[in-house]
Amino acid sequence: MSEEPGRDPAGRVFSGGQLVGHPTKPGRPTRTNRVLWIAGAVVLVVAIVVVVVISVSGEDDIDPNDPTGVANAVVNALNAEDEALMRPLMCEPRVPNVLVNMKAKSDEVEYQARLEGSATVTNYSATVQVVINASDAQGNTDLDFTLYLAKRGSGWCADQFSGPASYTRL
């Protein structure tokens, strides 16, 4: 004969003298459920952090078939004053004088480059207007440059900058 399960004063379930269950009270999660909820919350927070870090820090893929995209990447490299970002965007593995001059004066002048519009494409060349704002003790000045791009192989690259004949602040 099997004995009917019973409970002791602490609420534990016994059957045949053996502990067979855990006490549960309505509205109160068991320890196992609590651990699962905490683990799920931790996994969710980690997943959100990973997505945010990738989307914020990850450099967007540059489409070499889009001259405006390449020009935008050049502007990003100028703003970061980063030669390593600039070199692979150039047709020749060099750093343009504009970036060299910006870095040389970065203690005195704050620069912010931006594209003005999109690239104008003619066969194997393209141009796009780049404005570099120079801000220092003298005030703000917008310096207008033309970025020339060239179609080389299957993609576009930055060929050269052309800017004001005399720009003492850059």
Secondary structure by P-SEA (a helix, b strand, c coil): ccccccccccccccccccccbbbbccccccaaaaaaaaaaaaaaaaaaaaaaaaaaccccccccccaaaaaaaaaaaaaaccccccccccccccccaaaaaaaaacccbbbbbbbcccccccccbbbbbbbbbbbccccbbbbbbbbbbbbccccccccccccccccccc
